[in-house]
Amino acid sequence: LTSLVQSDLLQTTPIHDDIKQLLGELKSSHPKITIEHGRHFGKPRLPPLKEKRNAMAMIKNYIDRNNLRLVDFFNSIDKDKSMSVTVLEFEQGLRDKINLSATEIRDLVKQLDIDGDGEIDYSELVEGATDVTLAERERKKRMA
């Protein structure tokens, strides 16, 4: 016996004292043994998922960095000045300004299109921005 593969089950659940004791005995009786964690059925475990980026927070950062108001940002996307943009207009406007993936844009549209009419109006964008601002304040409060 030269190696031991510890399954994901052991890694993601608390290891009971008897298992810890057995591993300790195994290591002391076989000092050259290697124990691998994070493998499942002999295959490498998938890398951890990246933290999901907050697209609305990225928009807010873009606005702040460029000294814009939310209405200015919206107007730059809303070419016909109707205070409402189609999903396609919104996607194109975001792609021109902010580096977001298609999935991030799609998720943002689902989040913002509160009334489900397939368009993002200015008031829906304001609500999304407000949610980000409130979440940021709450995070700062917890850190203080």
For each residue, the residues with C-beta under 8 A, 3 or more apart:
1: 4 30 33
2: 32 33 34
3: 33 34 35 36
4: 1 26 33 34 35 36
5: 35 36 39 42
6: 10 11 35 36 37 39
7: 10 11 39 40
8: 11 12 38 39 40 45
9: 12 13
10: 6 7 13 15 19 37
11: 6 7 8 37 38
12: 8 9
13: 9 10
14:
15: 10 19 20
16: 19 20
17: 20 21
18: 21 22
19: 10 15 16 22 23
20: 15 16 17 23 24
21: 17 18 24 25
22: 18 19 25 26
23: 19 20 26 27 35
24: 20 21 27 28
25: 21 22 28 29
26: 4 22 23 29 30 33
27: 23 24 30 31 33 35
28: 24 25 31
29: 25 26
30: 1 26 27 33
31: 27 28
32: 2
33: 1 2 3 4 26 27 30
34: 2 3 4
35: 3 4 5 6 23 27
36: 3 4 5 6 39
37: 6 10 11
38: 8 11 44 45
39: 5 6 7 8 36 42 43 44 45
40: 7 8 43 45
41:
42: 5 39
43: 39 40
44: 38 39
45: 8 38 39 40
46:
47:
48:
49:
50:
51:
52:
53: 57 58 100 104
54: 57 58 132
55: 58 59 98 100 104 105 107 108
56: 59 60 108 111 112 128 129 131 132
57: 53 54 60 61 132 136
58: 53 54 55 61 62 98 100
59: 55 56 62 63 73 94 98 129
60: 56 57 63 64 129 132 133
61: 57 58 64 65
62: 58 59 65 66 68 73 97 98
63: 59 60 66 68 69 70 72 73
64: 60 61 67 68
65: 61 62
66: 62 63
67: 64
68: 62 63 64 72 73
69: 63 72 73
70: 63 73 74 125 126 129
71: 74 75 122
72: 63 68 69 75 76
73: 59 62 63 68 69 70 76 77 97
74: 70 71 77 78 83 85 122 125
75: 71 72 78 81
76: 72 73 93 97
77: 73 74 85 89 90 92 93 94
78: 74 75 81 82 83 84 85 89 122
79: 89
80:
81: 75 78
82: 78 85
83: 74 78 121 122
84: 78 119 120 121 122
85: 74 77 78 82 89 90 93 119 120 121
86: 89 90 118 119
87: 90 91 109 113 118 119 120
88: 91 92
89: 77 78 79 85 86 92 93
90: 77 85 86 87 93 94 105 109 120
91: 87 88 94 95 102 105 109
92: 77 88 89 95 96
93: 76 77 85 89 90 96 97
94: 59 77 90 91 97 98 100 105 108
95: 91 92 98 100 105
96: 92 93
97: 62 73 76 93 94
98: 55 58 59 62 94 95
99:
100: 53 55 58 94 95 104 105 108
101: 104 105
102: 91 105 106
103: 106 107
104: 53 55 100 101 107 108
105: 55 90 91 94 95 100 101 102 108 109
106: 102 103 109 110
107: 55 103 104 110 111
108: 55 56 94 100 104 105 111 112 128
109: 87 90 91 105 106 112 113 120
110: 106 107 113
111: 56 107 108 128
112: 56 108 109 120 124 125 127 128
113: 87 109 110 116 117 118 119 120 124
114: 124 127
115: 124
116: 113
117: 113
118: 86 87 113
119: 84 85 86 87 113
120: 84 85 87 90 109 112 113 124 125
121: 83 84 85 124 125
122: 71 74 78 83 84 125 126
123: 126 127
124: 112 113 114 115 120 121 127 128
125: 70 74 112 120 121 122 128 129
126: 70 122 123 129 130
127: 112 114 123 124 130 131
128: 56 108 111 112 124 125 131 132
129: 56 59 60 70 125 126 132 133
130: 126 127 133 134
131: 56 127 128 134 135
132: 54 56 57 60 128 129 135 136
133: 60 129 130 136 137
134: 130 131 137 138
135: 131 132 138 139
136: 57 132 133 139 140
137: 133 134 140 141
138: 134 135 141 142
139: 135 136 142 143
140: 136 137 143 144
141: 137 138 144
142: 138 139
143: 139 140
144: 140 141
